[in-house]
Amino acid sequence: MSYGNKLRDQIARPGTTPLIGVHDMYSASIAAEHYGGMFVSGFGFAASHYGLPDIGFIAWPDMMAFVQRLRGAFPHHHLLVDIDDGYVDPEVACHVVEGLERIGASGVILEDQKRPRRCGHADGKQVLPLDEYLTKLDMVLRTRRDLVVVARTDATDENDILHRAETLAATDADVVLVDGVRSVEWISRIRSVVGDKPLLFNQIAGGKSPRLSLGELTGLGVDVAIYSTPCLFAAHEAMDSALAELKQADGRLPEVDGDGIGVRAATALLERNIARLRAEPERVGV
């Protein structure tokens, strides 16, 4: 079964499927220990690969190379990839989708923002005319074979949100995402207009959307939850704390006990990536 169909089957199962945002191979190695699905976040990739904010700096060859490395190390995990606006041009979007499917991506998210683009939870977002986005989306849908395609709108006007969500649900896209949803009430309103089409919800710490459990999301009819940046933000906090402590200790490294993270624990984690090439690992969660 193709990677796209495996993810499609997972989404169709009861409950909300979590996909954990990863920003580099090390964060993916940790995420793979806990969950069976990963989300290649544009926010996380822009931050880790370029040290830049999520406002359109990503070059598609860089993203494709990263996904290829991920698939090589994690042959059994779902990989949903954020391709932003398809890197502006519809023909480029189709080329990227074709390439990502060939190297083993499970799915992509294509948004309707126009340049300059923004993180989905930032202010100042602007969207393409709906017909222009639908043309790009249709080209992508005709290009893919089994790849899951998530149609995403970043609309902020209330009437436009519902109109675009309903329109996207009527396409051949597999899943609909309205990014930056501000309340539980609005999740329910969006759920009502997309009908039977699977719905995706994006959670990001400090973002505009409410913090909800998987059980709560299931009760609201949400089929997929992406967690864009838990690894990135945890790394930020932990590294800042560790370096502050190192400075306070005049450069003396802390003692690593049996449960601590040192060279042995890190090497053991990375060696498991080699083992994953030979046999499917036991998964924790989905």
N, C-alpha and C positions, 0 to 999 in steps of 0.2 A: 504494500500500500504506500502511496506517495506521502511525503511529509504534509502536504496540504490537506489531503483527505484524512490523515491521522488527526490533525488539529480540528478539522471540520467535525469529525466523529466525537472528539472530546467536547467540543462546544455544544453538541446536541444532547449530551448526557444531562441528567438532572443536576442542579446546583450551578454555582458560579465558578468558572475556571480561572484560577489566578495565574498571571504571567508576571514574573519578577524582572524588573529593570536591571540590566547589567551594563557596565560602561567599559570594561576591559576584560582580559582573559582571567585575571585573578578573581575579580568579583563574580564572574561567571562560574568559576571553579567552586566558590563558596555557595552560590545560589543553587548549583546543581546538586549539592548535598541535601537540600531541603525541599526543592520543588522540581516538578517535571517539565516546567515550561518557563521560557525566558522571553523578555521583551527588550529589544535593542532600541533603547530610548535615544531620540535625537538630542535631548537635553544633556543626558549623560555622556554621549559620544562627543558632542561639541566641547563639553567641559574637559573630558579626559584626553581627547586626541589633539585638540587645538588650544585648550585653555581659554576658550571664548564662550560667550553666552549663546543661547539658543535663538539666534536671529538670522539664520540662513547662511552660515559659513561652511557648512558641510559639503565636501566634494564627493560625488557619488562613487568614484573609484575607491576612495578611502573606506566608505561604508561597506562596499561590496567585499573588499579585502578582509575587513573585520568579521563579517558574517561567514566568510569562507573559513577563517581560522576557528570560529565558534563551532561550525558544523563539523570540522575535522576532529575537534576535541570532544564534542558532545553529540554523537551520532543518533542518540535516542530521545533527545529533548525537543519539545516544540520551540520554534524560533519565530516570533512575530517581529517584524522589522518596521520601524518608523522611517518612511521615505519623504517625510515633510510634504511639500507641494509637488513631488515628483521631479525636483530640481528644475522647476519652472516650466520647461518645455515638454509638451505631451510626447514627442518622439523620444526624448531622453527618458521620460518616465517609463515608457514601454520598454526601452532598451534595458533599463535598470531592473524592471520586473522580470523580464526574460532571463537576465543574468542571475538574479537572486534565486529564481526557481531552479535554474540549472545547477547552482551550487548547494541547494538543499534548504533554502528558507521555507518555513511553513506558511507564512503569510506576510502581507504588508498593510500598512495604514497610509492612505492617501488623503490629504486634507484639501480644503477649498480656500485656503488663505492666498492672498496676493502679497507681493513684495512691497515694502520690507515686512517679512514675516516675524512672528513673535512666538514664544512659548505659549502653549494653549491656556495657561493660567495667568498670563500677563495682560495688562491693559493695552489698549491701542491696536487690537487686532482688526484687520480689514479682510473681507472675503471677496472672492471673484464673483462676477455675475454668475448666477446659477447655471445658465446654459453653457457658459464657457467651462465651468467645472465638470458638468455632465458629459461634455464632449471628451475631456481628458479622461474621466473615469471610464467612459465607454471604450475608449481606445485601450486602456489598461486591461479591462475585463476581456476584451477580444484577444489580447496578447497572451494572457495567462492560460495555463492548461488546467492544473489542479490547485494552484496557489490560492489560499484564502485571501480575499481582498476586503479590507475594512474601509468603508466610505465614511469620512470624518468631516463634520462641519464645525467651524469656529464662529458661527454666527452669534451675535450678542443681542440683537433685537428680538424681543419675545415672539412676535409673530413670525419673523424670519426663521427663528430656531425651529418652530413647529413645522413650518412649511418645508424647510429643507430636510428635516428629519423624515417627514412623510414621503417626500420626493425620493430621497436616497433609498428608503425602504422599498420603493417600487422598482428599483433597478436590480440588476443581477449581482450586485455586491452581496457578500456573504453576511456581513455584520455592519451595523450602524453605530457610529460614535459621535456624540455631541460633547465637545470638550469644554471644560470650565463650567459644568453644571453646578449651580449654587445651592441647591436645596433638595431634600428628599421629595418634596412636592413636585419639583421640576423633573426629577427622574421618572416619577409616575406619569406625568403629562407626556413626556417623550415616549415612554413605554406604550402609552395608549395610542399614539399616532403611528408607530412603526409596525403595529400589528404583530404578525408572527415572526418577523425578522429578528434574528439574534441582536442583542444590544450589548455594547461594551461601555464600561465606565472607567475613567482614568482617575487614579488617586495619586496625589503628590503632596508630600509634607509641606505645609505652609501655603498650599494652593487655595483656590476659590471653592473647591468642592468639599462637602461634609466628609468626615472620617467615618467609614462604615465597615462593619465586619462582613465576611463572606456570607454568613447566615442572613444578615440584614439585606444584603444585595440580592440574594436568592429570593427573599420574600418580596422584593420590589420588581422581580422579573428580569434582573440583569444576568446575562449569560457569561460574560467575560469581564474580569477586572485586571487592568494593567497597573502595576505599581512602578511608576517611572524611575524613581531615584532613591529607593531605600539604601542600596549599597553605596551609592555615591555620597549621600549625606552622612551615613554612618562612618564611612572612611574619613570624610572631612573632619567630623567631630573627634574621632579616635586619633587621627594623626596630629591634629592641633593639640590635643591633650597630651599625647605622648611626647611631643617635642617641647612643650612647655615644662613637663616634668624633667625631661633630659637636661634642659637648660638650668632648671632649679637645682638639679643634682650635680652640676658642674661637669656634665658630660659622662657621668657614670651610668651605664645601662642598668635597667632593673633586673633583678633575679627572675629567672624563668622557672616556675615550678612545673610539676607534672602535667597540669592542665593548661599551662600558658602557651602562648604562641611564640615560638622561636624557630630556629632553622629546621629542627626535626619535624615539627608540626607542619610547617610550610612545605617542606619537601614531600611529606606524606600526602598532603592535599594534592600537590601537582603530579605525583606519581599515579594517583587514581585517575587522572585524565588519560594516561596511557592505557590503563586497564579498561577504561570505557570504550576504547577502540576494539576491544576483543569480546566484550560481553556487556549486555544491558545491565546497568546497576540497579539495585533495589532503590526505589524512590520513596521519599517521605512526602506525603501529600500528592497533589496532581500536577 
